[in-house]
Amino acid sequence: MGVILATSRSFSDGDIDLVSRAEAAGHRIVRGPAHHELADLAPLLATADAWIAGTGPVTVAHMDAAPGLRVIARYGVGTEAVDLAAAAERGIPVTNTPGANADAVADHAVGLMLAALRSISDGDRRVRQGDWSVRRGRELGAATVGIVGFGRIGQGVARRLGGFGSRILAADPFLPADRIRHAGAEPADLDELFRSADLITLHAPGGQRLLDGSRLDGIRPGAIVVNTARPDLVDETALAVALRDGRLAGYAADTLDGDTAASASPLLAEDLADRVIVTPHLGAQTTQAVDNMGSMSLDDVIAVLAGRAPAYPVTR
């Protein structure tokens, strides 16, 4: 029997009985804290054969505390929190769940676009304070939307926007122009996209700064930015300045720098409440996406523990 440590906050939610599936394969699931603090995890890691990890860090110290660890399954797509080099050095394959939450995140991105364009969150807040005054919004179909990162999620956003009739630009250095056109968007480089788009939605991998003070200087006045990807793609301090001086009309995000410890983010200042919308990592939190991620991560863990190759390796 193998011991599977699960620290994703979503693991075992939804309709799929992941615990029963693990037990049917001869394994036992042990739940651990999603924050991944080593002091709390070390006793659990000491007996773990596999680790289904959430968004918390997976470091050399974590791996050293798990001498029997045979696989790390990232419950989601991003692996920047995992020390991939250390895992490869130790012969521990790392897997993820590509595409499992693409539809859910694409839905959420479009929802944030509509919420920002129509001041939905601010309108709800004002009504609860007795203020029924009307603020004029903008229609999504009349907007030029720039999609930064045109993978599964970015293309899912483009498909949804097709129903609204928006003009769609897409920037992705890894896709040829004909592939972008075939998927329903006009190819553009980043600077052109930021100059031209009324609404910019970010779907690029982390580890890069796409929107800083310099690029904000060239952004289309009154643009709205949506970020359902990674907080390090943007300079939050520069964004706050641009929101205050009117270069940006709004910012809507499913993530902030520091996440649950982000109460000090400049974007949460009270004077920006009517222009900033933040949700607590809701993008992938649908029943369907959680079921998909749980099933894919558990399947790969079971495969590795049985001596087979995983279906979705990041490292081997």
Helices and strands as residue ranges (DSSP letters): E 2-6, H 18-24, E 27-31, H 38-45, E 50-53, H 60-64, E 71-74, H 84-89, E 94-95, H 102-117, H 120-128, G 140-142, E 144-148, H 152-162, E 167-171, H 177-182, E 186-187, H 190-196, E 199-202, H 213-217, E 223-227, G 231-233, H 236-245, E 248-253, G 259-264, G 266-268, G 270-272, E 276-278, H 287-305, E 313-315
